[in-house]
């Protein structure tokens, strides 16, 4: 089990790299995260949803993503607490304190998924959540040491040297964990190192001497990590555009932004400047395209959009003839009304939308979770992706859909000149030919980027990086 000294120390990426490394050695490997908290989710092949990081880890392990890989998923909804997803389906909604009382009844469900995977694979690599040292949450814990005790998993602690204080992180964990939990810790890894490794040799030896733990490696910063989908929206605040000129695509950072890896292929396109606009800053007037992203709390994020003045920026952009595209919740916001009669996102409500599309949406209790394939109607291009939403949308502009699916359904809506449009489909920009033709409408020729091949090469590079700097043989020897 890979646990961390804190959030964002690189646990998810490390599990992906180790999974690919062990698979390359001929083992059947599955990733597992008992409890995840993220609004970046993926549709599984068995019809549920899990954290997007576990879907990437499954890809690294060359297996299909299933609900067993992440049996508990918490999707934050601001003041309404979090939506609780259990084995891929909505289980309920709870505030943080209330959820602590649920965990004891969720542990058997977690263990059921774990044991099912154990019976099918040679090796399970488990990812913890947050910090192993959160002793205030230790009672009924299912995410870190509580799970490790139930599963009798040997634990490796990972610290992040890039943020500073890694010696104190690891030694501090040793100081606060109780004896039974400490007995599970086999060693540590220091992650995200930059520079001359010999300069930190004394630091590694000090950690080992103060903790009594074995070092499994000093892992240098993996620069290509930015090619892979990020799990946490926190990473968007650190994201810098790769291009400083060329085509400008702006995405407002809504408080409950969801599935923002939709835009990773655009970020990787040479000559495209993808800008995630933080709260308090205007949408750039020079933007060629503004995309409203998915949202876990559409009505609340619509209010936040207005509070930031982004609605004014959108109207000005539309008057200039600029392109606007909405994905899922962003698509719903573009319409005239959003109604939540059953309080799916909180208290029952009915609010005015941006009225840039002649559509209306009613939020429903039933959630659509589908893998989809079809055609982008404007260019008759094959596309595939997934739907993950609550809500049914209708209206005059739906008579101009943007996508036709193989099943005969249509999706989306557009104005008559096509400059403003939206649809529910996620993952659309991962389709290379569609992306190239879509960007051509913005006078960008595209680069011939093969996005899926690039992901595979990056995962192979990550595995090689782990093999070079981590004691993989040692990890295999301590696995039970």
N, C-alpha and C positions, 0 to 999 in steps of 0.2 A: 504494500500500500504506500503510495506517494502522498505524504502530508506536507503542509507548508508551514512556515513561520508566520505567514500572513497571506492576504489576498494578492493576486497578481504577481506571485513570485515565479510563475512559469510552470505550474503543475500540469496544466492541460497540455501544453506543448511537449513537456517532458514525457508524459504518458504516450502521446502520439508517436514521438520519436522512438521510445523503447518498444512500443507495439510493433512498429515496422521493423526494427532491428531484430526482435525475436522471431517475427514471421520470416524474415530473410534467412534465419537459421533453421527454418523448417518446422517451427512449432505452430500449433493452432492457438491463437491468442485472442482474448476478448478484453476490451476496456470495461470498466465499471465505475460508476459514480453513484453512491447511494442516494445522495441528496444534492441537487444543484439549485442555484438561484440565478436565473437569467431570463431575459425577454428575447434572447436569440435562440430560437428553437427550430427543430427539424422534424419533418414528417417521417415516420418509420415505415418500413415495409409491411409491418403488421397493423398499420392503421392508427397509430397513436402519435404522440409527440415526445421528444426528449431534448435535452440541451444540445445546441448546435455543436459544442465542443465534443460531445460524445459521438455525434455523427461523423465528425472529422476523424476522431480516434478509431472508429469502426472502419473507416476508409483506410486509415493507416494499417490496420490489422487485416485488411482485405476481406472483411465480412460485411454482411448486410446489417444496417442499423435496426435494432428492435427495442421494444419498450423495456426489456430486461436490463439494458445497458445503463439506464438512468430511471429507476422506478419512481423517484420522487423529484418533481420539478416545481420550484416556487417561482411564480412570475409576478414581480412587484407591480402594484397598481396604486402607488402613492398613498394618499390618506386612507384609501380603502384596504390597505394591507396588501396581501398577496393572494393570487389565485393559486390553489394547490392542485397540481396535476399528479395523479397517482396511476402508475402503470399506463401512462399515455392519455388518460382521460380526466376531465374536470372532476375533482373530488369535493371541492368546496372553496370557501374564501375565508381568510382569517387574518387578524392582526398578529403582530409578532408574539405578544405575550400569550394569546390564545393558542397559537400554533405550538408553543412549547408543551402544552398539555396533550397535543395530538400525537406527539412523536412515539410514545410507548406503543400505541396501537398501530403505528406505521412500521415499526421495526420488523415484525414478522413478515410483512409484505416485502420489505427490502431483502430480508434473508431468503425468502422464497425465490426471488429473482436471482440472487447470488448463487444459490445452490443449483439452480437450473443451469446457469452458465458453467458452474464448476463441473457438472456432469458431461458437458459437451466440449470443453476446451482443455488444452494442456496447461495453459497459464492464464490467470486473470491478473490484470494490472489495475489496481483500484486507485481512484483519485479522491483525496479528501476535499474539504471545502473550507475556505477561509484559513484560520489559524488553528493549529493543534493545541495552542495554549489558551484557548477561550474557555477557561475553567468555569466562568459564569454560566456557560451553556452545556456543561459536562453531564448534568443529570439528564437521563433519557436521550443522550446524544446518539444520533444515527449517521452523522456525517464524517466524523473523525475517529477518535479513540473508542467511542461507544460501539461503533461498527467493528473496529479492529479487534476489540475484545470478543465480540460475538463470533467473528469469523476466524479468530486466532491468526490474524495476518501479521507477518513481520512488517515493520514500518520504517521507511526511509524519510527523514525530514529534509526539506529543501529550503534553503535561505537564498535571498536575492541580494547580491552584493552591489548591484547597480543603484539601488536606492540608498545604500550606505547602512552601516551598523549591523552587518551580517554576523559578526562575532557575537554581539549582544543578542541578536535574534535567536541564534542557536543555543547559546549558553543560557539565555533567559528561559527558553522552552524547557531545558533540563531542570531549571530551578523550580518551575511552577507545576510540572506534571507530577502526579502521585505515583507511588511505587509500582502498582500493577500496570499502569500505562507505560511507565518508563521501561518496564521489562520487555515490551514489544518493540522498542526502538532498536534497530540493528545498526544504524549509521546515518550519515548525512551527505548531502550534495550541496555545494555552493554553486549557484546558477548566475548567469548573465555577467560573467567576468569580462573585463576589457583590459587589454594591455599585456604586460609581461607577467606570465604566470609565476615565474620564480620569485617575484616581489611579494607574492601572497603565501609563499610556502610556510613562513613562520605563523601566519594566521591560521592556516589549515591545521598545523601541528598544535597550536594553542587551543583551538576548538576541540580537537581530539583529546587533548590532555585534560581539559576542564570537564568534558562530558563523559569521557570513557567510550565514546562512540567511534566507530570506524569510518574513515572517509571513503566514499565511493566515487569521488571525483570532483574536480573543479571544472565546470562547464563554461566555456567561453560564450559570449553573446553570439546568437545565431542571427546574422543580419537578414537572411531570407525569411525570417519568421513573419515579416510584414506581408508576405505573399499569401499567408494562410488566414482563414477567417478568425477574427477576434471574438472572444466570448462576451466581454464586458464592454458596455458603452463608455466606460471610463477611458478605454483606449482611444476613443474618437477625439478626446480632448488633446491627446498627444500626437494625433495623426497629422502629418504635414503633407501637403500636395507634392507629388513627385515631379510634376511639371510646374514651372513658374510662369509659363506663358501658354498661349494656345487656347483651345476650347475650354470655357469655364462652365462647370456644372456645380450648382450649389444645392446642398441638402441641409435644411434647418435641423438642429439637434433638439428634437422634442424631448420633454422630460421622460417620457415612457417609450422612446424610440425602440422599435423591435425589428429583428431580422435585418439589421443594417449591413450584414455581409452581402446583401443584394447588390451593393455598389462596388464591391471589391474588384470585379473585372474592369469597371470604368477607371478605378484608381490606378490600375496597372497599365492602362493604355497610354503609350507615348503621345505627347501632344495634348493630353487631357488633364486639366487642372480640376480635380475633385475637391471641393471645399465643404467641410462640415462646419456650419455656421453656429457658434455657441450663443446661448441666450445673452441678450444685451447688445448684440451686434446686428447691423442691418444685413439683409440679403444683398449680395453685391450687384450693383446696377449693371455691371458689364457681363453678368451671367448670360450664357447662351441658352441654358436649360436650368429650370428649377424643378427638383424632384421632392415631392412630399412623401416621406417614408412611412413604413408601417408603424403602428402604435399599439401598445397593450391597453391603453386607456384613451380611446379616440376623442371622446367628448372633453375630457380634461386637457388633452394635448391641443385640441382646437382652441380652448380658452387660453392656454399658454401661448399659442401662436399669435393670437390677437394681442395678448398682453405685451408681447415683444415687438408689436408693430409690423410683424411679418405679413399680415394680411394686406396692409397698405403697400408693402413692397411687391407682393404678388399682383395686386391690381395694376400697379404701375408697369410691371413687367408684361402683363397681358396687354395693356394699352400700346406698348411698344412693339407688339407682335411677337414677343418672346414665347418660347415653348415651355409648357408646364405639364408634368406627368405625375400622377399619384399612384402609389403602390398600396394596396390593401386599405389600411386605415387612412392613409393619405388620399386615396381615391374617394373614400367616404366623405372626407372633409371638403372635397371640391364641390359637393352637391349643395342643394338648397336646404335640406333638413337632415338631421340625424335624430332618431327617436329611440329611446331606451325605456319602453313601457314597463318592462319587468325588472328593471334595476340590475341588468347584467354587469354594468361597470360601476355600480354604486347605487345612489338613490335614483328612482325613476325620473326621467327627464326627457325634454324635447327641445332641441336647440337649432338655431339657424346655422347653416353651413356657409361656405364662402360663395356659393351661388355662381361658380365659374363653370359648372356643368348642370344641365337640367336633369338632375337625378335626386332621389330621396332614399335614405337608408333606414331600415328598422333593425335594430340589434335584437338578435334572437338568442335563446338559451342553448340551442343546438349549435355545435361547433363543426365547421367544415374542415376536414383534414384529408387532403387528396394529393397524390402524385398525378400530374396532368401532362399531356402532350397534345399538340395541335399546330395551328398556323397563325402567324401574325398577319392579319388581313391586309394591311396597307402594302406589304411587300410580298405576300404569299410565301412567307418563310417558315420553315419548320422550327418549332420551339418546344421546350419542355421546362417544367418547373413544378411548383407545388402551391396548393392553397391551404391557408391556415387562418380562419377568420370566423367571427360571429357576425351575422348581419345578412340581410337580403336587400338588394339595391334594384330600383326600377326608375323609369322616367323616359322622357322623350329622347334624350341623348343615348340611351341604351339601344335605340334603333340603329345607332352607328357603333356597334361593338368593335373592339380592337383585336380580339382573339376568337378563333373558332376551334373548339376541341374535337378530338377524334370521336368522342361520345355523342357529338351532335349539339353540345351546349355551346353557348357563346359567353364571353366575359368582357366586361368593360364598357366604356362609353367615350364619346369624343364629340367636340363641337364640329360644325360643318367644315371648317378649314383645317381641322386636324391639329391645330396648334396647342390645344388643351385636351388632355385625355387621361385615362387611368384604367386600372384593372386590378383584380384581386391576386393575380399570379405573382408569386415570389420566384426569385432565381432567374428571371427572364434575361438579365444581362450576362449570364454565364453562357448563353448561346452565341457562339462566335459569329456566325453568319448574320444572325439578327442584329447583334451589336454593331457589326460593321455597317450594315445598311441603315440602322437607326442613326448612327453618328454621321453618316453621309448627308442626312437631312439637315444636319447642323454644319455642313461644309467641312467635315473631318473625314479623311479617307480611311481611317483605321490602320492597324499595323500588322494584321495577320496573326495577332496573339491567339494561341491555342490555350485557353484558360485551364481546361481540365488536364492537359498534358503538363502545364506549368505546376499545377498542384501536385501531381504525381512526382515530378522531378524534385520539388521542394521537400516532400515527405521522404524521398530516398536520400536527399542531402541531409535532412535532419537525422535520419537513422545513422548515416555514416558519421555525422558529428557526434552522436551519442556513443557510437562504437569507439571513436578515437579518444574520447575524454572521460568516459565512465567505465567503471569495472563491471561490465555486463556479465562476465563469468561469475563474479562475486554475487551479483544480484540473483542469478539463477541458483547458486548454491544455497542461498538463505530462503528461497521460496519453499513453502510447505505444501 
